[in-house]
């Protein structure tokens, strides 16, 4: 029996990016600006783009006009899900501040 039988399907970054964009829109607190930028309450908060076989995401430590960015690399669907879960927690913190 081959080990390939249990291998996960290859990550498709374009589909992952679309899932990420859908997740951001579902939060209803983000407005989409262009194909890869999302603002939170009128301030830059998230930028995402496909880079080869991964998704590069820049997330603001605190949303603002010129925020300080934190860069993350999402390599598979599980990373996308974890990133969206982490974003929900950040939004709660941003709302409290």
trRosetta pair geometry for C-beta under 8 A, 3 or more apart (Angstrom, degrees):
i j d omega theta_ij theta_ji phi_ij phi_ji
1 5 6.3 -45 177 2 95 146
2 5 5.4 126 77 -23 81 91
3 6 6.5 -61 -172 41 54 98
3 7 6.9 75 133 -49 72 96
4 7 5.0 -34 -151 0 50 126
8 76 7.4 45 115 -155 152 134
11 16 6.4 11 -176 -42 97 136
11 53 6.7 99 81 174 106 91
11 54 8.0 32 110 -97 141 51
11 75 6.6 161 15 156 173 52
11 76 4.6 -121 -81 -115 134 62
11 77 6.5 -163 -118 -29 93 74
12 15 4.2 48 94 18 112 113
12 16 6.5 165 87 -16 57 87
13 16 5.2 -55 -142 40 37 116
13 17 6.1 42 158 -24 70 102
13 50 4.4 120 129 -131 124 105
13 51 7.9 -129 -173 39 161 43
13 52 7.7 103 -12 95 160 42
13 53 6.0 178 -31 -166 124 33
13 54 6.1 117 -99 164 132 2
13 55 5.3 168 -154 -55 100 82
14 17 5.8 -50 -148 33 29 111
14 18 6.6 30 151 -17 61 104
14 50 6.0 -12 -77 -75 61 152
15 18 5.6 -52 -150 36 34 112
15 19 6.4 38 150 -20 65 104
16 19 5.6 -52 -149 35 33 113
16 20 6.3 35 151 -20 65 105
16 55 5.5 -132 108 -32 121 135
16 74 6.5 -174 157 119 137 125
16 76 7.8 -153 -99 -178 144 20
16 77 6.2 -137 -104 -93 103 62
16 80 4.9 -150 -161 -65 98 146
17 20 5.5 -51 -148 36 33 114
17 21 6.3 35 152 -19 65 104
17 48 6.1 168 -138 135 92 118
17 49 7.5 21 -121 -143 138 19
17 50 5.6 -79 -41 -57 144 94
17 55 5.4 170 -76 -112 86 127
18 21 5.6 -51 -145 36 33 112
18 22 6.3 35 153 -20 64 105
19 22 5.7 -53 -147 37 30 113
19 23 6.4 34 151 -21 63 106
19 77 7.5 24 61 -135 165 87
19 80 5.7 61 93 155 122 148
20 23 5.6 -53 -149 34 30 114
20 24 6.6 30 152 -18 63 103
20 48 5.8 -135 117 168 144 171
20 55 6.8 157 -15 170 154 163
20 57 7.5 -134 -165 -91 154 127
20 74 7.6 152 -73 45 139 170
20 80 5.5 -110 -69 -151 95 107
20 83 7.2 -9 -119 89 111 127
20 84 6.8 -153 -126 -68 67 105
21 24 5.7 -53 -150 35 32 111
21 25 6.5 30 153 -16 65 105
21 32 7.1 47 -159 -107 101 130
21 48 7.4 -149 -66 67 80 136
22 25 5.8 -55 -148 38 32 110
22 26 6.2 37 152 -25 65 106
23 26 5.6 -52 -146 32 31 115
23 27 7.0 40 153 -27 60 97
23 80 7.9 162 -4 164 150 95
23 84 4.4 -62 167 -124 154 135
23 87 7.8 107 131 59 118 141
24 27 5.9 -46 -160 19 35 114
24 30 4.7 -52 172 65 95 154
24 32 7.4 111 107 -78 123 92
24 38 5.2 -87 173 -105 147 163
24 46 6.6 -141 -116 73 141 155
24 84 7.9 -122 -56 -121 62 96
24 87 7.6 -58 -96 141 80 159
25 28 7.4 40 166 -71 46 48
25 30 6.9 -96 -86 74 36 103
25 32 6.7 -18 -83 -40 97 118
27 30 5.7 55 72 3 115 101
27 87 7.6 -91 -68 122 154 115
27 88 7.0 -157 -109 -99 119 80
27 91 6.6 -169 -171 -65 139 172
29 40 5.9 22 137 -138 96 90
29 41 7.4 -23 179 -41 89 80
29 91 5.9 119 73 -156 154 134
30 38 4.3 5 -178 179 125 119
30 39 6.7 144 -158 69 68 38
30 40 5.6 -41 -100 -84 72 73
30 45 6.8 -119 -117 65 102 136
30 46 7.0 -18 -134 29 140 124
31 38 6.9 152 72 -157 36 67
31 39 5.1 -21 60 60 91 94
31 42 7.8 23 32 -74 131 45
32 37 7.4 120 -165 82 54 55
32 38 5.7 -34 -102 -101 54 78
33 37 4.4 -44 75 93 95 107
33 38 6.8 166 19 -97 82 22
33 39 5.5 56 -18 -17 124 106
34 37 5.0 45 52 28 107 101
36 47 5.6 48 138 -163 94 74
36 48 5.4 -143 -159 67 86 54
36 49 4.9 10 -137 -71 150 85
37 44 6.9 -49 -168 -133 112 90
37 46 7.2 154 -156 90 44 58
37 47 5.1 -13 -101 -102 72 83
38 45 5.9 -57 102 68 83 97
38 46 4.2 0 54 61 108 104
38 47 7.6 -168 21 -74 70 39
38 48 7.9 17 -2 5 107 101
39 42 5.8 8 156 -137 130 12
39 43 6.0 148 -162 65 91 26
39 44 5.9 -53 -107 -90 80 34
39 45 6.0 117 -144 8 29 96
39 63 7.7 102 -163 -156 61 125
40 43 5.9 -34 68 63 71 84
40 45 3.9 55 -1 -41 107 153
40 46 7.7 78 -31 -5 103 92
40 63 4.7 -110 62 -92 111 159
40 91 7.2 -151 -135 -119 143 93
40 94 6.7 20 135 132 150 160
41 63 6.9 112 50 110 96 153
43 60 7.6 -90 133 54 103 174
43 63 3.9 109 102 153 121 103
43 64 5.2 -14 -167 -90 127 13
43 65 6.5 -79 -133 -55 87 45
43 67 7.3 99 161 -51 104 115
44 47 7.6 -4 -171 -42 105 100
44 60 6.1 128 112 -56 78 136
44 63 6.5 176 77 -154 42 77
44 64 6.8 -30 50 73 85 41
44 65 7.0 80 10 -148 103 18
44 66 7.7 44 38 -92 134 21
44 67 5.5 -141 87 4 102 115
45 59 7.0 -3 161 -153 65 67
45 60 5.0 -93 -135 22 44 120
45 63 4.3 -25 -87 -102 92 108
45 67 7.3 87 -99 -21 37 163
46 57 6.9 -24 -162 -167 92 97
46 58 7.1 152 -157 84 42 60
46 59 5.4 -4 -106 -108 77 73
46 60 7.3 -98 -57 2 47 84
46 87 7.5 16 -84 -129 139 132
47 57 7.2 158 85 -157 52 49
47 58 4.4 3 56 53 100 105
47 69 7.8 -28 31 -128 114 130
48 55 6.0 6 -171 176 101 109
48 56 7.2 167 -149 86 52 50
48 57 4.7 -8 -103 -107 88 79
48 58 7.5 -157 -69 25 47 63
49 55 7.2 165 85 -155 28 68
49 56 5.7 -14 63 59 80 93
50 54 7.7 154 -155 88 57 36
50 55 5.9 -45 -99 -102 54 69
50 56 7.9 116 -149 16 7 78
51 54 5.7 -24 70 73 87 83
51 55 7.1 122 20 -130 81 19
51 56 4.5 38 -4 -16 133 114
53 75 7.8 35 121 -145 89 71
54 73 5.2 4 163 -171 142 98
54 74 6.3 153 -173 72 84 50
54 75 5.2 -33 -115 -98 104 60
55 73 7.3 146 75 -160 50 50
55 74 4.2 -14 60 58 102 108
55 80 7.1 58 38 -87 146 99
56 71 6.6 -16 -171 -164 94 100
56 72 7.7 154 -158 81 49 44
56 73 6.0 -23 -103 -103 64 70
56 74 7.9 -158 -72 20 19 78
57 71 7.2 149 82 -156 49 51
57 72 4.8 -19 65 64 100 93
57 73 7.6 179 22 -85 79 22
57 74 6.2 50 -10 -16 118 110
57 83 6.5 102 37 -164 168 149
58 69 4.4 -16 -170 -162 109 126
58 70 7.1 146 -157 69 57 41
58 71 5.4 -25 -99 -97 75 70
58 72 7.9 168 -86 21 29 70
59 69 7.1 125 62 -154 29 70
59 70 5.3 -30 67 62 82 95
59 72 6.8 6 6 6 109 115
59 87 7.1 -133 -126 -102 143 95
59 90 7.3 52 167 109 134 177
60 63 4.9 109 86 -88 149 45
60 64 6.6 174 -166 20 143 75
60 67 3.4 -25 -132 158 115 161
60 68 7.0 100 -154 62 69 48
60 69 6.3 -52 -95 -99 51 57
60 70 7.6 113 -150 14 6 84
61 67 6.7 175 35 178 67 104
61 68 4.9 -15 20 81 119 99
61 69 7.5 -159 -17 -106 81 10
61 70 5.7 100 -66 -28 81 110
62 67 6.3 -164 76 -135 55 105
62 68 7.3 40 32 38 79 92
62 94 7.0 151 -139 -112 66 96
62 97 7.6 -73 -133 87 114 166
63 67 6.0 -62 -141 -80 25 138
63 94 6.2 53 5 -143 109 140
64 67 4.4 138 45 -76 89 77
72 83 6.6 161 112 -114 148 121
73 79 7.9 -33 116 177 54 154
74 79 4.0 168 -148 119 76 123
74 80 5.3 80 -176 -70 141 67
74 83 5.8 -59 -89 -24 124 147
75 79 5.4 98 39 -10 62 154
76 79 5.3 107 55 5 62 101
76 80 7.5 -117 109 -4 39 89
77 80 5.4 -50 -152 32 40 115
77 81 6.5 39 151 -18 68 102
78 81 5.7 -52 -149 36 35 111
78 82 6.3 34 153 -17 67 106
79 82 5.7 -55 -144 40 31 110
79 83 6.1 34 156 -23 66 108
80 83 5.7 -54 -146 35 27 112
80 84 6.5 27 155 -17 62 105
81 84 5.9 -56 -150 36 30 109
81 85 6.5 30 152 -18 64 106
82 85 5.6 -56 -151 37 33 112
82 86 6.3 32 152 -18 67 106
83 86 5.7 -54 -148 37 32 111
83 87 6.3 37 151 -25 64 104
84 87 5.5 -49 -146 31 33 116
84 88 6.8 40 153 -24 62 98
85 88 5.9 -49 -157 26 33 113
85 89 7.1 30 148 -14 62 103
86 89 5.8 -56 -158 36 38 112
86 90 6.5 39 147 -20 69 105
87 90 5.4 -53 -148 36 37 113
87 91 6.3 40 153 -23 68 102
88 91 5.8 -50 -149 32 31 113
88 92 6.8 35 150 -20 61 101
89 92 5.7 -51 -156 31 35 114
89 93 6.7 33 149 -16 65 103
90 93 5.6 -55 -152 37 37 110
90 94 6.1 37 151 -20 70 104
91 94 5.5 -49 -143 37 34 113
91 95 6.3 37 154 -23 64 105
92 95 5.7 -55 -150 34 29 113
92 96 6.6 28 152 -20 63 106
93 96 5.7 -57 -151 34 33 111
93 97 6.6 33 154 -25 66 105
94 97 5.9 -56 -152 28 33 112
